[in-house]
Amino acid sequence: MKSLVYFGVVFAFLGLLLLVFKKGIGTIYDKMDLTDREKSHYKNLVVPLCGIVFIISSFICLGAYFTSGDIRENFVCFVENNKSVFYLILGLVFSCIGVLTFFIRIFGRESKLFIKYDIMKRQSGSVGILIHVLKYTLLPLFLGTYFLLKYFRVIP
């Protein structure tokens, strides 16, 4: 359980580093072969959001460590008894993401809605497009189908 404290402190430190030094970290993107729109997106949005995610993760880890054992055990029992609800939620979320990206690809709006699409297409060609399709369309559809089948107990 002490590992939760270590993870919490490290996550908080990383999150604060990203938030405090976001301008310095953002200069890394100036050296990359990106358009000005992509550079500003990464500098102003991605780096601060990563810092916030690290800080939220630290609160979760530290909160899990400092809660009493009874609350922790009750939460674990609740999750084990209601696993099917979590499978349903995960399945629906992943399926919706996969179907949304599938329709975006059908209507040809990839370059407008996916910022990394043009970068991957420019740097890797058809392999980059294939990786993008696998990562953002097929993987969410596969995971959504898997979790929905787990919910309906088709898969044990």
Backbone as CSV, one residue per row, in Angstrom:
resi,resn,N_x,N_y,N_z,CA_x,CA_y,CA_z,C_x,C_y,C_z
1,MET,0.803,-1.203,0.000,0.000,0.000,0.000,0.847,1.269,0.000
2,LYS,2.105,1.147,0.439,2.958,2.338,0.416,3.252,2.775,-1.011
3,SER,3.119,1.845,-1.940,3.372,2.217,-3.331,2.362,3.267,-3.808
4,LEU,1.164,3.271,-3.237,0.186,4.299,-3.599,0.683,5.691,-3.217
5,VAL,1.361,5.793,-2.079,1.912,7.089,-1.668,3.007,7.512,-2.633
6,TYR,3.886,6.572,-2.981,4.969,6.900,-3.912,4.413,7.337,-5.267
7,PHE,3.447,6.573,-5.781,2.836,6.948,-7.056,2.155,8.310,-6.952
8,GLY,1.450,8.548,-5.850,0.774,9.826,-5.673,1.733,10.999,-5.660
9,VAL,2.845,10.852,-4.953,3.832,11.937,-4.884,4.488,12.152,-6.244
10,VAL,4.854,11.064,-6.920,5.501,11.182,-8.234,4.545,11.803,-9.250
11,PHE,3.285,11.368,-9.255,2.312,11.942,-10.185,2.104,13.434,-9.910
12,ALA,2.026,13.807,-8.638,1.857,15.222,-8.304,3.070,16.028,-8.763
13,PHE,4.265,15.488,-8.550,5.487,16.175,-8.968,5.524,16.347,-10.484
14,LEU,5.203,15.279,-11.226,5.200,15.374,-12.692,4.144,16.359,-13.188
15,GLY,2.971,16.319,-12.585,1.914,17.239,-12.987,2.281,18.689,-12.742
16,LEU,2.874,18.956,-11.573,3.294,20.326,-11.285,4.422,20.767,-12.207
17,LEU,5.352,19.853,-12.517,6.416,20.194,-13.465,5.845,20.572,-14.825
18,LEU,4.887,19.787,-15.300,4.289,20.084,-16.600,3.544,21.412,-16.591
19,LEU,2.854,21.701,-15.506,2.100,22.953,-15.450,3.000,24.175,-15.263
20,VAL,4.047,24.034,-14.464,4.925,25.173,-14.209,5.815,25.470,-15.414
21,PHE,6.353,24.415,-16.019,7.300,24.604,-17.119,6.678,24.318,-18.482
22,LYS,5.381,24.601,-18.634,4.720,24.280,-19.901,5.274,25.086,-21.068
23,LYS,5.725,26.289,-20.833,6.315,27.084,-21.922,7.637,26.479,-22.374
24,GLY,8.470,26.067,-21.421,9.752,25.457,-21.772,9.584,24.113,-22.449
25,ILE,8.625,23.329,-21.964,8.369,22.028,-22.584,7.759,22.224,-23.962
26,GLY,6.965,23.267,-24.114,6.332,23.536,-25.402,7.303,23.900,-26.500
27,THR,8.517,24.345,-26.144,9.502,24.682,-27.181,10.010,23.446,-27.907
28,ILE,9.789,22.270,-27.342,10.172,21.027,-28.030,9.435,20.923,-29.360
29,TYR,8.187,21.358,-29.375,7.379,21.237,-30.587,7.826,22.200,-31.682
30,ASP,8.593,23.247,-31.326,9.109,24.162,-32.349,10.123,23.477,-33.255
31,LYS,10.814,22.492,-32.738,11.838,21.800,-33.516,11.258,20.699,-34.410
32,MET,9.998,20.345,-34.194,9.372,19.284,-34.977,8.792,19.839,-36.272
33,ASP,8.578,18.940,-37.214,8.023,19.318,-38.514,6.500,19.349,-38.412
34,LEU,5.974,20.390,-37.773,4.541,20.537,-37.574,4.098,21.892,-38.106
35,THR,2.819,21.985,-38.427,2.276,23.283,-38.827,2.102,24.155,-37.579
36,ASP,1.889,25.433,-37.780,1.717,26.348,-36.643,0.482,25.997,-35.823
37,ARG,-0.563,25.543,-36.492,-1.791,25.142,-35.796,-1.526,23.949,-34.885
38,GLU,-0.781,22.965,-35.388,-0.468,21.782,-34.588,0.435,22.134,-33.413
39,LYS,1.424,23.006,-33.655,2.323,23.417,-32.572,1.557,24.122,-31.457
40,SER,0.683,25.038,-31.828,-0.071,25.760,-30.797,-1.030,24.827,-30.067
41,HIS,-1.575,23.838,-30.766,-2.456,22.863,-30.119,-1.702,22.089,-29.047
42,TYR,-0.533,21.588,-29.384,0.235,20.812,-28.418,0.728,21.679,-27.262
43,LYS,1.195,22.895,-27.575,1.728,23.769,-26.524,0.648,24.227,-25.557
44,ASN,-0.482,24.646,-26.091,-1.495,25.291,-25.261,-2.538,24.344,-24.702
45,LEU,-2.657,23.145,-25.265,-3.715,22.251,-24.813,-3.186,20.935,-24.264
46,VAL,-2.325,20.267,-25.002,-1.913,18.917,-24.625,-1.033,18.922,-23.380
47,VAL,-0.031,19.786,-23.332,0.890,19.803,-22.187,0.167,20.152,-20.885
48,PRO,-0.666,21.208,-20.830,-1.384,21.474,-19.574,-2.369,20.366,-19.197
49,LEU,-3.034,19.768,-20.183,-3.964,18.681,-19.863,-3.237,17.474,-19.293
50,CYS,-2.052,17.178,-19.800,-1.261,16.077,-19.233,-0.904,16.377,-17.781
51,GLY,-0.547,17.623,-17.488,-0.254,18.002,-16.109,-1.461,17.833,-15.206
52,ILE,-2.626,18.227,-15.691,-3.850,18.087,-14.900,-4.186,16.618,-14.680
53,VAL,-3.989,15.783,-15.693,-4.252,14.345,-15.549,-3.321,13.740,-14.503
54,PHE,-2.056,14.136,-14.503,-1.124,13.636,-13.489,-1.548,14.064,-12.085
55,ILE,-2.000,15.300,-11.930,-2.416,15.770,-10.604,-3.676,15.034,-10.142
56,ILE,-4.623,14.814,-11.038,-5.822,14.049,-10.677,-5.445,12.627,-10.288
57,SER,-4.501,12.028,-11.015,-4.040,10.681,-10.675,-3.392,10.655,-9.298
58,SER,-2.662,11.709,-8.961,-2.043,11.749,-7.630,-3.110,11.832,-6.543
59,PHE,-4.175,12.612,-6.773,-5.258,12.671,-5.796,-5.926,11.308,-5.631
60,ILE,-6.095,10.587,-6.724,-6.714,9.263,-6.645,-5.833,8.310,-5.851
61,CYS,-4.528,8.297,-6.149,-3.614,7.398,-5.436,-3.533,7.747,-3.955
62,LEU,-3.363,9.019,-3.644,-3.265,9.419,-2.237,-4.595,9.220,-1.512
63,GLY,-5.695,9.472,-2.202,-6.995,9.239,-1.586,-7.243,7.774,-1.303
64,ALA,-6.801,6.903,-2.217,-6.960,5.465,-1.991,-6.100,4.998,-0.828
65,TYR,-4.964,5.633,-0.620,-4.100,5.235,0.496,-4.666,5.702,1.831
66,PHE,-5.172,6.930,1.880,-5.590,7.501,3.152,-7.029,7.167,3.540
67,THR,-7.798,6.515,2.676,-9.145,6.109,3.094,-9.027,4.928,4.039
68,SER,-10.024,4.772,4.879,-9.968,3.673,5.841,-10.159,2.344,5.123
69,GLY,-9.719,1.297,5.765,-9.788,-0.035,5.168,-11.203,-0.478,4.866
70,ASP,-12.169,-0.084,5.716,-13.554,-0.492,5.495,-14.108,0.108,4.207
71,ILE,-13.832,1.378,3.982,-14.326,2.026,2.765,-13.706,1.373,1.539
72,ARG,-12.406,1.094,1.630,-11.712,0.474,0.507,-12.287,-0.916,0.216
73,GLU,-12.518,-1.703,1.270,-13.078,-3.044,1.079,-14.507,-2.977,0.555
74,ASN,-15.295,-2.034,1.044,-16.664,-1.887,0.541,-16.675,-1.499,-0.931
75,PHE,-15.738,-0.633,-1.336,-15.662,-0.241,-2.740,-15.281,-1.430,-3.608
76,VAL,-14.314,-2.230,-3.150,-13.904,-3.413,-3.915,-15.067,-4.387,-4.030
77,CYS,-15.822,-4.583,-2.948,-16.991,-5.471,-3.004,-18.050,-4.920,-3.953
78,PHE,-18.261,-3.599,-3.942,-19.230,-2.990,-4.844,-18.833,-3.211,-6.297
79,VAL,-17.558,-3.022,-6.600,-17.090,-3.209,-7.976,-17.230,-4.665,-8.390
80,GLU,-16.890,-5.599,-7.499,-16.995,-7.014,-7.847,-18.440,-7.441,-8.033
81,ASN,-19.354,-6.889,-7.248,-20.758,-7.264,-7.378,-21.428,-6.614,-8.580
82,ASN,-20.913,-5.486,-9.032,-21.521,-4.761,-10.146,-20.599,-4.700,-11.354
83,LYS,-19.822,-5.755,-11.559,-18.900,-5.765,-12.691,-19.634,-5.612,-14.007
84,SER,-20.796,-6.213,-14.092,-21.507,-6.186,-15.361,-21.908,-4.761,-15.753
85,VAL,-22.206,-3.920,-14.773,-22.553,-2.531,-15.076,-21.344,-1.806,-15.660
86,PHE,-20.162,-2.068,-15.094,-18.949,-1.446,-15.619,-18.639,-1.962,-17.022
87,TYR,-18.879,-3.245,-17.257,-18.682,-3.786,-18.607,-19.618,-3.105,-19.599
88,LEU,-20.861,-2.890,-19.185,-21.823,-2.229,-20.064,-21.386,-0.797,-20.373
89,ILE,-20.978,-0.061,-19.348,-20.554,1.328,-19.562,-19.326,1.381,-20.458
90,LEU,-18.318,0.553,-20.166,-17.109,0.540,-20.996,-17.427,0.123,-22.427
91,GLY,-18.268,-0.889,-22.577,-18.634,-1.350,-23.911,-19.336,-0.281,-24.720
92,LEU,-20.266,0.424,-24.096,-20.986,1.485,-24.807,-20.072,2.652,-25.161
93,VAL,-19.194,3.036,-24.243,-18.287,4.161,-24.519,-17.348,3.817,-25.667
94,PHE,-16.707,2.648,-25.592,-15.779,2.262,-26.660,-16.504,2.083,-27.993
95,SER,-17.688,1.486,-27.960,-18.434,1.298,-29.204,-18.832,2.636,-29.820
96,CYS,-19.266,3.573,-28.998,-19.638,4.898,-29.524,-18.441,5.613,-30.133
97,ILE,-17.281,5.516,-29.485,-16.077,6.141,-30.042,-15.724,5.506,-31.378
98,GLY,-15.773,4.176,-31.444,-15.448,3.483,-32.688,-16.417,3.808,-33.809
99,VAL,-17.716,3.838,-33.503,-18.720,4.145,-34.527,-18.592,5.599,-34.979
100,LEU,-18.333,6.507,-34.040,-18.151,7.915,-34.400,-16.967,8.085,-35.352
101,THR,-15.840,7.486,-35.034,-14.678,7.618,-35.920,-14.905,6.903,-37.244
102,PHE,-15.689,5.830,-37.230,-16.022,5.135,-38.475,-16.813,6.058,-39.406
103,PHE,-17.815,6.756,-38.855,-18.599,7.674,-39.681,-17.787,8.893,-40.107
104,ILE,-16.880,9.337,-39.256,-15.996,10.438,-39.655,-15.169,10.021,-40.864
105,ARG,-14.699,8.779,-40.870,-13.907,8.290,-42.007,-14.767,8.126,-43.257
106,ILE,-16.017,7.689,-43.096,-16.899,7.522,-44.250,-17.145,8.870,-44.930
107,PHE,-17.382,9.904,-44.138,-17.677,11.217,-44.702,-16.429,12.015,-45.053
108,GLY,-15.244,11.444,-44.861,-13.997,12.068,-45.297,-13.590,13.311,-44.535
109,ARG,-13.856,13.360,-43.261,-13.518,14.535,-42.456,-12.323,14.268,-41.532
110,GLU,-11.480,13.283,-41.860,-10.392,12.919,-40.952,-9.440,14.067,-40.695
111,SER,-9.030,14.740,-41.760,-8.020,15.785,-41.595,-8.561,16.992,-40.831
112,LYS,-9.882,17.183,-40.820,-10.452,18.313,-40.092,-10.660,17.998,-38.613
113,LEU,-10.968,16.751,-38.291,-11.310,16.406,-36.916,-10.190,15.713,-36.151
114,PHE,-9.269,15.075,-36.843,-8.151,14.413,-36.180,-6.884,15.218,-36.442
115,ILE,-6.300,15.762,-35.403,-5.112,16.596,-35.583,-3.912,15.738,-35.974
116,LYS,-3.789,14.539,-35.421,-2.627,13.701,-35.707,-2.708,13.022,-37.072
117,TYR,-3.848,13.050,-37.707,-4.020,12.324,-38.965,-3.074,12.835,-40.046
118,ASP,-3.031,14.141,-40.240,-2.151,14.699,-41.276,-0.683,14.468,-40.951
119,ILE,-0.328,14.546,-39.669,1.062,14.309,-39.273,1.464,12.880,-39.594
120,MET,0.621,11.924,-39.207,0.939,10.518,-39.459,0.950,10.223,-40.956
121,LYS,0.045,10.846,-41.690,-0.011,10.645,-43.136,1.239,11.203,-43.807
122,ARG,1.680,12.372,-43.351,2.850,13.012,-43.935,4.144,12.274,-43.578
123,GLN,4.267,11.812,-42.333,5.515,11.200,-41.892,5.634,9.735,-42.291
124,SER,4.540,8.989,-42.260,4.627,7.545,-42.485,3.878,7.057,-43.710
125,GLY,3.138,7.909,-44.370,2.418,7.503,-45.569,1.261,6.574,-45.247
126,SER,1.135,5.514,-46.041,0.005,4.598,-45.868,0.101,3.816,-44.561
127,VAL,1.315,3.584,-44.062,1.464,2.895,-42.776,0.906,3.768,-41.651
128,GLY,1.135,5.071,-41.714,0.592,5.985,-40.716,-0.924,6.014,-40.734
129,ILE,-1.497,5.976,-41.933,-2.959,5.946,-42.043,-3.502,4.645,-41.458
130,LEU,-2.833,3.529,-41.742,-3.259,2.233,-41.215,-3.189,2.218,-39.687
131,ILE,-2.114,2.745,-39.128,-1.989,2.802,-37.667,-3.090,3.681,-37.080
132,HIS,-3.393,4.793,-37.729,-4.449,5.693,-37.252,-5.808,4.995,-37.266
133,VAL,-6.086,4.260,-38.326,-7.360,3.529,-38.416,-7.431,2.450,-37.345
134,LEU,-6.335,1.721,-37.151,-6.329,0.673,-36.133,-6.521,1.251,-34.735
135,LYS,-5.840,2.353,-34.457,-5.832,2.918,-33.114,-7.138,3.611,-32.753
136,TYR,-7.727,4.310,-33.684,-8.880,5.143,-33.346,-10.220,4.593,-33.827
137,THR,-10.220,3.564,-34.664,-11.489,3.010,-35.127,-11.631,1.539,-34.757
138,LEU,-10.695,0.718,-35.187,-10.843,-0.717,-34.980,-10.644,-1.138,-33.528
139,LEU,-9.660,-0.571,-32.842,-9.427,-0.936,-31.445,-10.617,-0.572,-30.549
140,PRO,-11.190,0.647,-30.641,-12.380,0.919,-29.827,-13.571,0.022,-30.182
141,LEU,-13.752,-0.283,-31.466,-14.847,-1.189,-31.835,-14.623,-2.581,-31.258
142,PHE,-13.387,-3.070,-31.319,-13.073,-4.388,-30.771,-13.281,-4.410,-29.257
143,LEU,-12.760,-3.406,-28.557,-12.918,-3.363,-27.103,-14.384,-3.198,-26.704
144,GLY,-15.124,-2.365,-27.423,-16.540,-2.202,-27.128,-17.317,-3.488,-27.312
145,THR,-17.034,-4.197,-28.395,-17.690,-5.485,-28.631,-17.326,-6.483,-27.544
146,TYR,-16.058,-6.513,-27.161,-15.603,-7.441,-26.121,-16.323,-7.176,-24.801
147,PHE,-16.377,-5.904,-24.377,-17.019,-5.590,-23.102,-18.525,-5.816,-23.152
148,LEU,-19.158,-5.567,-24.285,-20.593,-5.848,-24.388,-20.867,-7.346,-24.355
149,LEU,-20.009,-8.134,-24.995,-20.167,-9.587,-24.920,-19.926,-10.094,-23.503
150,LYS,-19.002,-9.459,-22.774,-18.794,-9.817,-21.365,-20.033,-9.454,-20.543
151,TYR,-20.660,-8.327,-20.868,-21.844,-7.912,-20.129,-22.990,-8.899,-20.339
152,PHE,-23.192,-9.325,-21.576,-24.271,-10.262,-21.863,-23.871,-11.708,-21.598
153,ARG,-22.703,-11.905,-21.016,-22.180,-13.213,-20.598,-22.055,-14.200,-21.754
154,VAL,-21.782,-13.690,-22.943,-21.468,-14.560,-24.074,-20.042,-15.071,-23.919
155,ILE,-19.162,-14.186,-23.418,-17.776,-14.541,-23.112,-17.671,-14.670,-21.597
156,PRO,-17.114,-15.781,-21.100,-17.023,-15.939,-19.631,-16.005,-15.006,-19.008
